[in-house]
């Protein structure tokens, strides 16, 4: 059987935490209410299309 490397998981997790902990000013920021409104609007359009089809 292959040997397991000890201590490797902590370093990997620490890198991910540091990566996700940083703020990205270039990222697209969407208001959560916009997403909810878009979902409701899409549901209404689908229901209207289903009614007419």
Secondary structure, 3 states (H helix, E strand, C coil): CCCCCCCHHHHHHHHHHHHHHCCCCCCCCCCHHHHHHHHHHHHHHHHHHHHHC
